[in-house]
Amino acid sequence: MTAEPQLVPHRDAGLLARATAARLITRLIDGQAARGEASVVLTGGGIGIALLRAVRTSPAVDAVDWSRVDVWWGDERFVPADSPDRNDRQAREALLDHIPVDPKRVFPMGHRAAQTAGGDVEGATAASGYADPESAAAEYAALLAGRAAPGAAVPAFDVVLLGLGPEGHVASLFPNSPGVVATEPVVAVHDCPKPPPERISLTLPTIQSAREVWVIVAGEEKAAAVAASFSGAGPIDVPATGAVGRERTLWLVDQAAASRLPAPQR
Ligand SMILES: O=C(O)[C@H](O)[C@@H](O)[C@H](O)[C@H](O)COP(=O)(O)O
C-alpha cells in the first residue's frame, strides 16, 4: 500500500522551512511515543538545509529526545570527507552539531571515517575511506540491514525528506538513469548530470519502505518539475513520482514551486 501524494502549499520558502520544521519535530515526537524511538532520512539542497536550520531554532526543538533518533541520508556526493559539498557536513553545521544526537545513531553515507576512526583503505578517494562509490553503497546497505526489522532489508523510516531537482530528480536518482530502476537498497551513481558526477543514493524501493515521504520544494525554477510530477508522468522520466510512503506522501511546496500546477490543484 502506498499513499497518494498530497500537495500542501505554503506562502514562501521561509514559511515552508519553519512549518516543515514544526511538522518534523511533531513527527519524531509521535514516533518516539509510539515506538520508543524515531528515524529520519535527511536531504541536501537549499530547502533541505534551511529546514534543518529551522529545526535548530524552533522553540520546540528540545521536545524530541534526539538521543533516540536514527539519522540517515538519502544521498551523498562521493567527495572527500572534509568537502563542504557533502550533504552530511552541511546537515551537521545546520543542526546535528547543535543537538544531543547519539553519534552511534547518525549514519553518514560514504564516510567511513565518521563510523570508525582511522582505517585507511588502499586506493581510497582522499579521506572518504572508500575505494569507489560501489563499496560505499554496499556498506550503507549493510548498515541499513543492521537496523531493519527481522526479514526486512531496510528500516521502516518514520520520515524520508527529499528535495526536488528542476528536472524531477530526488536523492541522486536522475531521469532516465540506471539508478531510477535499481532494485537493490543503495546504488552507486556515475556520470550524474548535476556535479559532482559520482554519488551514492537510496533507491526508490528503499524510499518506499518509509512510513512517510515528504518532498519539499521551493522556488519558481522547480515549478515545471512539480507540474510534471502531478501530470501522470512515471518515475523513469520524473523520479520524484516514485517517491511515495507507505502511509503518507506529502509535497510541501511554496507558492512559486506550485505556480505551474493547474489552478484547482494549488
Ligand atoms: O545532493 C544533492 O544535490 C541533493 O541531495 C539533491 O537531491 C537536492 O536535494 C535537490 O537537487 C534539490 O536541491 P536544491 O534545493 O539545492 O535545488
The ligand as an SDF file (V2000), in Angstrom:
LIG
                    3D

 17 16  0  0  0  0  0  0  0  0999 V2000
   22.9960   16.2080   -3.4890 O   0  0  0  0  0  0  0  0  0  0  0  0
   22.0880   16.8700   -3.9200 C   0  0  0  0  0  0  0  0  0  0  0  0
   22.1960   17.6200   -4.8820 O   0  0  0  0  0  0  0  0  0  0  0  0
   20.7630   16.7800   -3.2350 C   0  0  0  0  0  0  0  0  0  0  0  0
   20.6280   15.7630   -2.3650 O   0  0  0  0  0  0  0  0  0  0  0  0
   19.6400   16.8780   -4.2480 C   0  0  0  0  0  0  0  0  0  0  0  0
   18.8580   15.7490   -4.4070 O   0  0  0  0  0  0  0  0  0  0  0  0
   18.8280   18.0730   -3.8530 C   0  0  0  0  0  0  0  0  0  0  0  0
   18.0290   17.7860   -2.7430 O   0  0  0  0  0  0  0  0  0  0  0  0
   17.9530   18.6010   -4.9460 C   0  0  0  0  0  0  0  0  0  0  0  0
   18.6960   18.7430   -6.1060 O   0  0  0  0  0  0  0  0  0  0  0  0
   17.3700   19.9340   -4.6030 C   0  0  0  0  0  0  0  0  0  0  0  0
   18.4140   20.8030   -4.3340 O   0  0  0  0  0  0  0  0  0  0  0  0
   18.2270   22.3840   -4.2350 P   0  0  0  0  0  0  0  0  0  0  0  0
   17.1560   22.6050   -3.2030 O   0  0  0  0  0  0  0  0  0  0  0  0
   19.5390   22.9320   -3.8110 O   0  0  0  0  0  0  0  0  0  0  0  0
   17.8170   22.8050   -5.5940 O   0  0  0  0  0  0  0  0  0  0  0  0
  1  2  2  0
  2  3  1  0
  2  4  1  0
  4  5  1  0
  4  6  1  0
  6  7  1  0
  6  8  1  0
  8  9  1  0
  8 10  1  0
 10 11  1  0
 10 12  1  0
 12 13  1  0
 13 14  1  0
 14 15  2  0
 14 16  1  0
 14 17  1  0
M  END
$$$$
